[in-house]
Amino acid sequence: MSEVSTAEASYQGAPGAYSEVAARALLGVGASLLPRPTLLEMFGAVARGEAAHAVVPVENCLTGAVPDAYELLFAHDLRAVGETRVHVDHVLIAPSGTPTERLTRVLSHPVALAQCQRFFATHPRIEPVPVFDPAGAVEIVIRQSDGRSAALASRRSAAIYGGEIIAEHFQDHAENWTRFLLATRDTHEETAEGPRKALLTFGLPHTPGALHHALAPLGQHRLNLTRIQSQTVHGRPFEYRFIVEMTADSPEVLSAALDAMREVTQELSLFGNFPL
């Protein structure tokens, strides 16, 4: 029996998805990739050893945090070893010859649809229809060819699945970016010197000033806080943990700041540490 090869990364979506663009930016254009229809199945592929990495969309600059991304990252005990940003520039794709005035549905991922609210507000007769992935939406629309549906996706999706681009630059704002983490189960410790990014999560006691005391070591050690969000803790109603991202000038500075934070936080865990 031949051995099953392991892909370099799994990503959520179909070929042509923005996640595929992110994967190739992180791992190279020739990387072996494993597309999966949902985030859960993508993480599952890494857990089963079918892929070495997961390419995780965590934040869009228009719509905010990607739902469930961090929860799944923690649940599968992965650590971030890199990140990239992808410019999202949607086009509207339909089977060739589809009149724009006949459209009644636009299919895409819910986040992509949310990035185009202005269009749907001014075209109330056109229904936004959520599906698992923008590129997958193109495949569905081209296969069905019902004369009433179009898909919101990347320009590359039209080249892969066929169809005609009937509108360009479709999102509400031109500066539309999604940030992706490269995550793995590999427990190898990062030893490179120089500036780096760190991602951590921690809980806090319900006492006055607890968050202030937790973040104070960042300023004391001259770390730059780049992102913070709170997240509910499943199974512990109305308790929260914080997810913090920061940059440091060196591993030594980062280590000193984390030691100080551990003294005033609960269950602090580092889930990302990589050179900038």
Solvent accessible surface area in square Angstrom, and as a share of the most:
residue,aa,sasa,rsa
1,M,242,1.08
2,S,99,0.64
3,E,168,0.75
4,V,135,0.78
5,S,99,0.64
6,T,76,0.44
7,A,15,0.12
8,E,72,0.32
9,A,0,0.00
10,S,0,0.00
11,Y,3,0.01
12,Q,18,0.08
13,G,3,0.03
14,A,16,0.12
15,P,58,0.37
16,G,0,0.00
17,A,2,0.02
18,Y,27,0.10
19,S,9,0.06
20,E,9,0.04
21,V,64,0.37
22,A,0,0.00
23,A,0,0.00
24,R,72,0.26
25,A,68,0.53
26,L,40,0.20
27,L,48,0.24
28,G,32,0.31
29,V,130,0.75
30,G,74,0.71
31,A,7,0.05
32,S,56,0.36
33,L,33,0.16
34,L,37,0.18
35,P,45,0.28
36,R,66,0.24
37,P,52,0.33
38,T,54,0.32
39,L,28,0.14
40,L,110,0.55
41,E,74,0.33
42,M,0,0.00
43,F,0,0.00
44,G,11,0.10
45,A,0,0.00
46,V,6,0.03
47,A,41,0.32
48,R,150,0.55
49,G,43,0.41
50,E,53,0.24
51,A,3,0.02
52,A,44,0.34
53,H,40,0.18
54,A,0,0.00
55,V,0,0.00
56,V,0,0.00
57,P,15,0.10
58,V,0,0.00
59,E,47,0.21
60,N,2,0.01
61,C,76,0.46
62,L,59,0.29
63,T,54,0.32
64,G,29,0.28
65,A,45,0.35
66,V,20,0.11
67,P,94,0.59
68,D,93,0.48
69,A,0,0.00
70,Y,5,0.02
71,E,34,0.15
72,L,29,0.14
73,L,0,0.00
74,F,41,0.17
75,A,79,0.62
76,H,39,0.17
77,D,120,0.62
78,L,6,0.03
79,R,43,0.16
80,A,0,0.00
81,V,51,0.29
82,G,12,0.11
83,E,49,0.22
84,T,27,0.16
85,R,162,0.59
86,V,10,0.06
87,H,76,0.34
88,V,4,0.03
89,D,40,0.21
90,H,3,0.01
91,V,1,0.01
92,L,3,0.02
93,I,0,0.00
94,A,0,0.00
95,P,19,0.12
96,S,89,0.57
97,G,66,0.64
98,T,15,0.09
99,P,47,0.30
100,T,73,0.43
101,E,125,0.56
102,R,127,0.46
103,L,1,0.00
104,T,49,0.28
105,R,60,0.22
106,V,0,0.00
107,L,5,0.03
108,S,0,0.00
109,H,47,0.21
110,P,67,0.42
111,V,34,0.20
112,A,5,0.04
113,L,16,0.08
114,A,37,0.28
115,Q,7,0.03
116,C,0,0.00
117,Q,113,0.50
118,R,140,0.51
119,F,36,0.15
120,F,26,0.11
121,A,81,0.63
122,T,91,0.53
123,H,69,0.31
124,P,117,0.74
125,R,129,0.47
126,I,5,0.03
127,E,97,0.43
128,P,57,0.36
129,V,28,0.16
130,P,84,0.53
131,V,30,0.17
132,F,78,0.32
133,D,3,0.02
134,P,15,0.10
135,A,0,0.00
136,G,3,0.03
137,A,0,0.00
138,V,0,0.00
139,E,62,0.28
140,I,33,0.17
141,V,2,0.01
142,I,43,0.22
143,R,148,0.54
144,Q,93,0.41
145,S,62,0.40
146,D,52,0.27
147,G,18,0.17
148,R,101,0.37
149,S,2,0.01
150,A,0,0.00
151,A,0,0.00
152,L,0,0.00
153,A,0,0.00
154,S,10,0.06
155,R,113,0.41
156,R,113,0.41
157,S,0,0.00
158,A,12,0.09
159,A,89,0.69
160,I,69,0.35
161,Y,49,0.18
162,G,31,0.30
163,G,33,0.32
164,E,74,0.33
165,I,55,0.28
166,I,43,0.22
167,A,31,0.24
168,E,88,0.39
169,H,122,0.54
170,F,25,0.11
171,Q,17,0.07
172,D,29,0.15
173,H,96,0.43
174,A,78,0.60
175,E,119,0.53
176,N,0,0.00
177,W,101,0.35
178,T,14,0.08
179,R,16,0.06
180,F,4,0.02
181,L,0,0.00
182,L,13,0.07
183,A,0,0.00
184,T,8,0.05
185,R,129,0.47
186,D,82,0.43
187,T,112,0.65
188,H,125,0.56
189,E,115,0.52
190,E,54,0.24
191,T,106,0.61
192,A,42,0.33
193,E,120,0.54
194,G,24,0.23
195,P,77,0.48
196,R,1,0.01
197,K,11,0.05
198,A,1,0.01
199,L,0,0.00
200,L,0,0.00
201,T,11,0.07
202,F,2,0.01
203,G,12,0.11
204,L,26,0.13
205,P,50,0.32
206,H,155,0.69
207,T,76,0.44
208,P,134,0.85
209,G,39,0.38
210,A,14,0.11
211,L,64,0.32
212,H,126,0.56
213,H,97,0.43
214,A,0,0.00
215,L,37,0.19
216,A,31,0.24
217,P,7,0.05
218,L,6,0.03
219,G,57,0.55
220,Q,131,0.58
221,H,60,0.27
222,R,201,0.73
223,L,14,0.07
224,N,89,0.46
225,L,67,0.33
226,T,66,0.39
227,R,38,0.14
228,I,66,0.33
229,Q,39,0.17
230,S,64,0.41
231,Q,29,0.13
232,T,71,0.41
233,V,27,0.16
234,H,139,0.62
235,G,79,0.76
236,R,105,0.38
237,P,108,0.68
238,F,167,0.70
239,E,65,0.29
240,Y,95,0.36
241,R,54,0.20
242,F,37,0.16
243,I,1,0.00
244,V,0,0.00
245,E,1,0.01
246,M,0,0.00
247,T,27,0.16
248,A,5,0.04
249,D,99,0.51
250,S,24,0.16
251,P,33,0.21
252,E,105,0.47
253,V,46,0.27
254,L,4,0.02
255,S,57,0.37
256,A,40,0.31
257,A,0,0.00
258,L,8,0.04
259,D,79,0.41
260,A,31,0.24
261,M,0,0.00
262,R,118,0.43
263,E,150,0.67
264,V,62,0.36
265,T,18,0.10
266,Q,84,0.37
267,E,134,0.60
268,L,28,0.14
269,S,53,0.34
270,L,62,0.31
271,F,10,0.04
272,G,1,0.01
273,N,20,0.10
274,F,10,0.04
275,P,58,0.37
276,L,128,0.64
